Amino acid sequence: MVPDEGLPPAPSGGGRALNNRLIFITGGARSGKSRYAQQLALQLSNNPVYLATARHWDDDFEKRIQRHQAERDERWTSIEEEKKISGLPLTGKVVVVDCVTLWLTNFFTDNKYDIDASLLQGKQEIDNLNTTENTYIIISNELGMGMHAETEIGRKFTDLQGWMNQYIAQKADKVIFMVSGIPMIIKSP
């Protein structure tokens, strides 16, 4: 079981009132981000929303998507949206957005690898999220902590990802860094 340090206990009977906030969960690949985000969402709501941002790129990616879908039970509502995450009718919901890396990839490729245009569009979507009536749990990757990308496009994307992570973390009420399945609270109200 993932520790729930810093999280409110779920009342018996399940769920609790929303705190109307933005929670940012970041970390390396396979660090337990999605699992932790899903457990947190189920502590906050009996019927959370899973907002998948991935494009269906190829058969391998399709298998990855199916594996993620199998991890969620009937309590979840699943929505797929590649870019326009702020305009969805999600009033009063706890929403897990998985993930910033795949979401930014969609902007980056559609904008022909233009960092500035992609960053601007991403920031606009984050600014327009309805955190007055919803709780968003946004998952991202820390790409710059490993090896440097070999290609210019890879290095540009790492920069884009880092700047977007900083932007979301600055706006977030709470930031959690996942390391080997263990949550580390790095920003808290």
Summary of the structure (lengths in Angstrom):
residues: 189
radius of gyration: 15.9
end to end distance: 24.4
largest distance: 52.0
contacts: 568
relative contact order: 0.23
helix: 39%
strand: 20%
